[in-house]
Amino acid sequence: MRDQALLHEPFAVDAVRRIRQYLPRVGGRKLHRMLAEVAPLKGWSFRVGRDWLFDLLREHHLLLPRQRTTDSNHGLPVYPNRL
């Protein structure tokens, strides 16, 4: 199983790099959805699994760091939680 995955890695990495040229901040889950839609159109005979894609992104240093949405280090007063 892993041997077949090694054969498909270059195609998936190339596709991710092409997508990232136009959408540099697209995340892994959205990439997975995009590749799943593109695979049949490209004639790929393999399915792109989510965990396999995340492992591949991690191995090739293509996994983006998670975005933090809360800035806890601001200069505004912080009130205690009374609940």
C-alpha positions, 0 to 999 in steps of 0.5 A: 500500500505504501509503495503505491502511495510513493508512486503518487507523491510527485503528482500530489506534491506538484498539484499542491505547489501549483495551487499554492502559487495562486492561493498561497494561504489555502489550508490542508482541508481545503487542499484535500477538497480541491485535490479530490475534485481534480483527481478524476479530471486529471485521470488519476487512478488513486484517491487522495486521503486526508491523512495521507495528504496531511502526512505528505504536506508535513514531509515536504514542509508544505503544511502551513502553521495554524492561524491564531485568531485571538490576541491575548497580548493587547494593552487593553484592560482585562476584566476578571471572569465573574461566571 
